[in-house]
């Protein structure tokens, strides 16, 4: 094998895979504008894997001899080793993308007479389609494990704080008492949906984009990057952006809110907080704020890709080169955010006493309505009665639990001494025993479901 790397003059197109019909030199600025190696080099391993598989197909069709195949595979593995060890020397004047760079280096190692056969019946369009699938398959598998481990942290934190009660909020107003575990699992259940969707995309990615119809001794490859193929790349991105990022973004917002001095329900560990350069007392949840910020950036990239995608004619267009870099960034960002969220949740401090002190009797107004429902009154009527109970308490400047039985019976004669049992926060959450409810048993079932789902 040759080992010297060639040099090529700037602007020369004779060395390009597409240079045969051109006579003029390419503008230096156009070369920089056109190149993608600066970011698609991360696909080197997938490109090598795809080329080795393709070479084996060429051998089966008689295009490559056994010796050709042996040299080609050895050369490709050497190229992969150079990339892995950081020894691959890029030639900017010729290496416009990962496919061109790998084939150029392969030619230097085993000679162009053999290396040049690798591109038989092949296009870089189907190469990038294959590379993206191979790369995405590996990345999605890693993200699946990350989602599982994040869910495990959620389940463990929920189980260890099962007794903690807190206000549930709607419209940022106190609504009903719930368990802290129930609140956390409400976010975890979104992550469960994300996991299922990610698995579905993973299965669809795991197929070959090259449809082959061989009629020896010739090759008839249908190597078009179809609309279906482009839609799959879009689905990969949307599976990550539409699901995982918004889920942990909403969780981040809740934690930020509940960790403020106004709530003090939670405390983000020092390891995931920063301070202020001006105000010494500040503890800023920058880890969670950055998750929000990074999610916004990646969602913006997805919108940009959709804007490009919607207007393209059928098959491959160069516009689609602009889909690769944002997708690489998307996967990297989602992975980083999930890792950070695991750390935040794992070290999150729970102030159960502060949560419980935020519970107020008026949050049991629905329980009052349910009390009358159990006595045979329609909920529409009991809702009105419970509203009257709240109004009466406001008029007397007391909590609804402090109203006398006489006061309550002025509203409905069905109120009796057992109404006192309603004004108990623990009993309230235990009454919500349906699937997905706040009762201890319901929460334990949810935790067990997540633990079963995330077993490695």
C-alpha positions, 0 to 999 in steps of 0.5 A: 500500500502507498502511504503518501498523501497527495497534494492538489492545487487550489481550484482544480476540479480534475480530482473531484468525483464530478469533475469530468465534464468541467474544464474551468477551475472552481472559485476558492470561495465556492469551494468553501461554500460547497464543502461539508467535511467540516461537520460531516466528518463525524460520519466517517465510521458509518461511511466506511461501514457502508463502503465495506458492505457496498464493496462486498456487493460489488464482489458478488456481482463480479465487479471486484476480484477477491484480491480487489475486495481484500485490498479495498477492505484493508484500505478502508479499515486503515482510513477508519483507523486514521480518523479514529486516531486523529491522524487523517490529513484533510486536503481542503482543495479536494476533500469537500465531504466525508465520502470524497475524503475517504475515497481519495485517501483509499486511492492513495493507499491501494491505488486508484485502479482498484479504489476507483471501482468502489463508486461503480453504480453509486452516488454520494446522495445514497451514500449520505442517506446510508451514512445518516441511517447508520449513524442515526441507528447508533445515536438513537440506541444511545439516546434510548438508553439515556431516556431509560436512565433518566426515567429510572432517576425519576422513578427512584426520586418518586419512590423515595419521596412518596409521602411528600404532599404538595399543591397541584397547580392549574393556570399557576393557581393552587388546584388540588393536593397531590403527591410530589411523586405524582407531579414528577411522574406526570413528566416521566410519563411524557418521557415514556411516550418519547421513548416509545416514539424513539423506538419506532423511529429506530426500527424504521431507520434500521433499513437500507435506503439503496434498492438494488436490482442486480442482473449480472454481469451488469448492475442496475441500482436505483440510488435515488434519495426518495421523498420517503427517505427525506421524510425519515430524516425529518422524522428522526429530528422531530422525534427528538425535538417534538418530544424529548426536548419539550418534555425536559424543557417543561420539567426544567421550568417547573423546577426553576419555579418551585426552587424560587424563594417564593415557593422553596419546594425544591433546591437545585444542587450547587453542582448544577447552579451558578451565582451572580457576579454582582449579587452574592446571595444569588443561586441561579439554576443555570443548568435548567435555564440552558436546557430551555435555551438550547431547546429553543435553538434546536427547535428553530433549526427544525423550523428552518429545515421544515421551511426548506423541505416543504418546497423541494422537488422530488429526489435529492437537491443540494439544499439538503446538505443543510439538513446534516449539520443541524441534525448532528447538533440536535442529537448532541444537544438532546443527549447533553440535556438528558445527561444534565437533567439526570444530574439535576434530578438525582441531586434535587433536594425536596422540602416536604415541609414547605410543600405541605405548608403551602396546602390550603383547605380551599384546595379541598373544595372539589372533595366537598363536591364529591362528598355531596355526590356520594349522597346522591346529588348530581355533580353539577349541583354539588359544584354549585354548593361547593362554590357557595361553601368557598364564598361563605368562608370568604365572607366570614374570613375563615377557611372552609374547614373552619365553617361550622356545621350550621353554616354548611347546612344552610347551603345543603341539608345533606352536610353532616358531621362526617364532613370533617373527614373531607378536610384531610389532605392525605385522605384527599390524595388517597381518594384519587385511586384511579389509574394514574391517580395520586393515591399511594398505590396508584403512584407505586403502580406508575413507578413499577411500570417505569421500572419494568419498562427501563430494565436494561 
